[in-house]
Structure formats: structure tokens, C-alpha cells
């Protein structure tokens, strides 16, 4: 069965307007709604995401960041989304600022599903049109609908 992004993305974890100007701030913003929903401490989520960044940036280029991490106490996978209109230096592979962020937090033992979801996100984000639509969306609902439409097509 193909896992859809919308199986693990909730409306509450979509942040249409990230305000931070640096990587740690972006990760803190992205982690907040996931922390609220799961009850996992915000600082633990941020620490796991930062540790993963130290292994190598999750800024994959084309204005995209896919920070991710695994947490033992998670009982399900969660995806969050955030957009930085002004762009943030995310140590991206192409050296350009990142604007579009999908954050992925998964239970420790879910390596296979974790990798499948990362691959699916990467595939969807290869589409210039999808990225442009996301960049022009102004609300949580609009972003959710764009992701839903794209996610259903594949």
C-alpha cells in the first residue's frame, strides 16, 4: 500500500508563514504543533532534528528543506509543513535559501516507512508547478488542498 502524505500530515501541523530567520528557529517553529499534538517535549523534538542536521543538511536544494528525525516515544509518523516567504539559509546543497519545509518525525523502529515517505516527498517536490503552487498559497486550507491534489495524482 502506498503511503500518502495526507495519511500523516494534519491541518494543525501546516504553518503558512514561518517567521524565523535561521535553521534552528525554523526547526523550533516546525516542531511546535507536532509537540502539541503528540505530547512529546518540544525541546526533544528540536534536539533530534538538529542532531540529524549535523549529520548533513536536509536542505535538498530548489528551495526545499526536509528536516527529519526519529523519536523512540513516538507511536506514529507525523509530517508538518512550513513556508518561509523570505527564505532561510538552510545549508542547502545548492547554496540557495530554503522556502518550503516538510518536517518528518517517526518512531524509531519505522525505518522502512520513514524512507518511503522521504522518497515520496522528494518525488512530489521535484515538480516545479507543485512548488510554485505552494509558494503562492496563503492559507493553511489552501496548502492542504494543494498537497491533497498532488498527493492523489501519484
N, C-alpha and C positions, 0 to 999 in steps of 0.2 A: 504494500500500500504506500502510495506517495504521500509524504507528509506535506501538508500545506502550511504556509507561513501563518495563515489565519487560524490554524489549529492552536498556535502558541502565542499569537500576538493579541493583546487586548486593547480595546479603545483607550483605557486608562493609561496604558504604557506608551502612548503616542504623544510626543511633545513637539508641537508645530513650530515653536520658537525657542531654541536653545539660546541662552544669553552668555554663557561662559566664553572666555577668550583663549583658554588653554586646554590641553588634553585632560588634565586631572579634573578640572571644572566640568568639562563635558561628561566625563565618566560619572562624576558625582550627580549631575542632573539626570543622566540616563538611568542610574541605579535607584533613584528615589522612588518612582512609582512601583518598581519591582519589589523593593524593600517593603513598601506599604502593603502590597498585595500578599506577599509570601510571609511577612513577619521576620524575614532574615535581616539582621542588623545592617544598616546602610554602610557602615564603615567596613564590614566584612566583604560586602559586595564590591565596594570600591577597591579594596586591597587585592582581591582576586583578579579584578580587571587590570589593575596597574601591574601586578606581577606578570600577567600574560603579555602586557605591552613591553615589559623589559626583555622578554624573550625575542621580541621582534615586533615592529609596529603592525597593527591591524588596519592601518591606513593603506588600502589596496590601490589607491590611485583613482583617477577620474572623479575626484571629489567625494570619495566614499570611504567610510570607516566602518569596520565590523568588529568592534571590541567584543570579546567573549571570554567566558571562564566557566569553571566547574566548581560547584559547591556541594559538599557532602550532605548537608541538611536539606537540600532541595528535593522535593518529591515529584517535580515535573519540569519540563523545559519551559522557559519563558523568553519571549522576544520583546524588545522595546524598540521604539523608533524615535529619532530626534532629527531636527533640521536646524542648521546654523546658517542663516541667510548670509552673514558676513564671512563665513568660512573661518576655520581654525587650523593652525599648524598642527597636524596630527602625525608628523614624521612620515608622511605618505611616501610610497615607493617612487612616485613621480615628482615629489618635492612640492606639489601644489596643495593649497588648503583643502580641507575636507568640509563638506556641507551636509551630506546625507549620512546618517548613522543608524545602523541596526545593531542593537546590543543583544547578545545571546547568552543566557545563563542556564546551565543544565546540571542535572545531578551528576555526581562523579562517575557513576557506572554507565553512563549513556553515551559512550564514545561514538558508536556507530551512528546513532540518531543525530548526535551533535555534528558530525562531519557531513551527513546528508543535508542537514538544514543549512550549514555554511555553504555547501555547494549550491543548494537551491537559491539562496540569497545572492550569491555571486552571479549565478546564471541570469536571474531576473535583472540584476543591476548592470549587466552588460548592455542592456537596451538604453540607447540614448534617449529615446522617446519616454520611456518609463522614468528615467532620472529627471528629464525636463518637466514632466507632469508633476512629479513630487515637488520639485523646486517652485512651481507656480501655485501649488495648493496652499490654502490659507487657514484651513481648519482641520481639527482632528478627524471629523467625519469625512471630509474630502480626501484626506490622506488615506484613511481606512478604505474608502471606496476604490481609490486608485490601486492600492495594494491588492484588494479583493479582485478587481477586474484582471489585473496582471497575473495574479496567482492562479486564477481559474483557467486561464488560457493555456497553461503549461502542464 
